[in-house]
């Protein structure tokens, strides 16, 4: 068993005792429903039969729930709350399905692949531009695993320090301050990560925290001892200057190019 799976397996035993009721209270409703006619009785019977007769093995491993935020790389002011359901395939690679809520009628609006620093460094240089850094999401406290005890959530976040994600959103189900589309329209949108305070639109994080009874400031404070583990990452400055508000650097969140170009500190 890999270290990550061992940690999460232990967390699951503890979390299952407390998470069910908490998540029920923290339900997030989707902002839009796809257009279309209601299900017919025939469709419902076919679904019931399929549930009994067919397997869903590829879905059974998607047991890690994370909620965070994504700005679009080409349009940083297009920002959305993203509910991730992830499957850790091995120590270095995870795959996630993204939704606009955490309820049974959630809309699937994207995918994300998560890789370790080791795998990221093995990528061709031209490929790296698609992968966003995760240290800002983790150390800011914005990325959270609802329902997990704090010690278990912190252990999970520790395993993702210095990792990267490649995220495509295929449906605008409600950018902050923008109307949602009733159907998946247009080209897929490459998403990015927040890497500085002030990049998120005012109220975006705070509304999530109130609705889901989370605390980004408390999570940031609790994760302060993870800062020494954070290495400079590619892509931290990819959206620098692309927001309409002043931004502030986060401790431990540094762009690799900036770190390489900085003069050495004299002893």
N, C-alpha and C positions, 0 to 999 in steps of 0.2 A: 504493500500500500504506500502511495507517495505521501510525502510530508503534508502537502496541502490537503489531500483527501483524509488523512488521519486527523488533522486539526478540525476539518469541517465535520467529519463523522462524529467526533466528540462533541462539537458544538451542537449538532443536530439533536443529540439525546437530551441535552439541557434545554435547548430552545423550544423543542416540541412541547415541553411542559408549560411554557408561558406564551408562546407566540400565537396560538390559534385565536384566543380571545382578543389579543392586542390587535392583530391584523384585521379582525372583523370590525373593530372600532375605527380603524384607520383606512377604511375603504375609500378609494379614489375613483370617482365616476368619470367615464369618458365624456369629452365635450361634444362629441359628434357621433351620430349613428349613420352607417352607410345607407344610401337610398336603396329601395327595393321593396317588394311585396313581402308580407309576413309568410313564415314557413307554412306550407300546406301540411295536412295530416300525412300525406304520402311521404314527404320529406322527413318528417319526424319519425315515422316508422322505419324508414331506411337508415336513419341515424342510429336508432335504437338497435337495429339488427347489426349494423357495423360495429357498434360498441361491444356487442356480445361475441361476434364472430371474428373480428379483426384485432390485431395487436397494435400497440403504439410504442413499440420499443424505443425508437429514436427520441421520443419525448420524455421518457422516464428519468433521464439524467439531468433534466433542467430544473434542479432543485435549489439553486442559489438565487435569492432575490435581492437585487440592488436597485436603489432609486437615486438618480442624479440629474444632471442637466447637460444639454448639448446646444451650443451655438453652431450655426452652419458656417463652414469655413469660408465659402464665397460670400456669405451675407451674415456677418457676425451678429447683427441686431435681430436676426431670426433665431429665436431661442425657445427651447421646449423642455419640459419635464419628461424624463425618460425612465420607464420601469423596465428593468432588465431581468430576464429569467435565464440563468446561465448553467452550462454544463462544463465542468472542468474535465477536459479530455485526457490531459496528462499534466505533468508539473509545469509545463511551459506554454500550454495552449488551452484556451477556453473559448466556447462559442455561446452567444447569447441571442435570444429573440427579444425584440423591443416592443413594448406596448404603451398606449397612452393612459392606462390605468391599471389597477390591480384587481379588477372585478371580472366576473364570468363573461361579461359582454365587452371586454376591452378590445380595442382595435390594434391589430398588429401593424406597426408602422415602421419597422426597421430591423436591422441585424447589426451585431457587433462581434468582432473577433478580438480576443485579448491574448497578447503574447508577452513573454518575458523579455527582459533586456537582452538576454543571450540570443533569442531568436530575432529580435529587432536588429541587432548588430550584424546578423547574417544576411539581411535583406540587401538587394541592389539599391544603390543610392537613389535612383529614380522612383523606387517603390516607397521609400521612407516618407515621402511627402503626403501619403494617405493615412499615416498612423499618428494619432495624437497622444501626447504624454499624459500620464495619470497622476503624477505627484501633486499637481495643483488641486485636483478633485479630492484627493485623499487628505492632504494636510490642511486644506481649507475647512474640512468637516462637511462639505457639501454632499459627497458620495456616502450613502448610508445603507445599511442592511436592516430594514425594519423587522422588529420582532426578536432579533438576537440580543441576548444579554450583552452589556457593554464590553465585558472582557472577551467574549467570543467574537464580537464584531471587530474589535481592535486586532485580534489575532488574524482575522480574515484580511483586514486592510494591510497589515504588515506584509502578508504574502504578495500583495499587489504593488508595493512600492517599487518604482523604477520600471513598471510595465507600460505597455502601449496598447491602444485600441484602434481598430479600423471600423468605422461606423458609417453605414448608409441608411438614411431615412428615405422611405419610398412613399410616404403619405403625410401630408400636412394635416394632422389631426388637431391642430390648435397651437400654433406658435404664440408665445406670449404677446398679447395685444393685437393679434391678427385673427381673422376669421378662419375657421377650419374648412377644408374641402370635404364634400360629401362622399367623394371617391378618391382613390389614389390617382393623382394626376401628375403629368409632367415627368421630368427626369429625376432619377435618384439624387439626393442631396448628401454630399459628404459632410459629416458632422465633425466638430472639434471639441476641445475641452476648455474650461475656464482655467486660467493660470495666474490671474491677479485679482485682488479685491477690486470691485467696481466694474468688472466686465459683465457680470450678470445684471439684467435690467432691474431697476428698483422694484422690490416687492416679490420678484420671482421666487427667490429662496425662502423668504419669510412666509409667503403664502403656503408653500409646500410644508414648511415646518409646523405652522398652525394647524393645517388640515390633517396632517399625519401624526401630530403630537411628537415631533422630533425637535432637536435643538442643534443647529449647525455650530453656534458658538461653543457649546459644551463639548461637541465632538472634536472641534479644533483644539480646544484646551487639552482634552484627554489624549490626543495624538501628538502632542508637542514633542514627546520623547522619540517619535519616529523621524523627526527632522534630520538627525545625524545619519540616518540610513539612506537619505535621498541623494542621488547623484544628479549632476546636470543632465538634462534630457533634450533631445531634438524636438523642435516644434513649439517650445514654450513661448518663443517670440513670434510665432507665425501670424498671430492676430494682433500683435502689439500696435497700438495706434488706430485700430479699426473700430473702436467703440466711441460712443458719443459722450462718455463720461470720463472724468479723471480716474486713473487706476493706480493701485499701489502694489508693490512687489510682496510676495508671500515668502516668509522664511523657509528656506530649503528648496524653493522652486526656481531653478536657474536654467537658462538656455545653454545648451552645450557649446554653441558657437561663441556666445558671449564669454563663457568661462574660459575657453581656449584663447580668446583674444585679449583677455584681461592681463595686465602685467603682473608678474609674481609679487607676492607680498614679501617685503624685506623683513628679515628676522630682527 
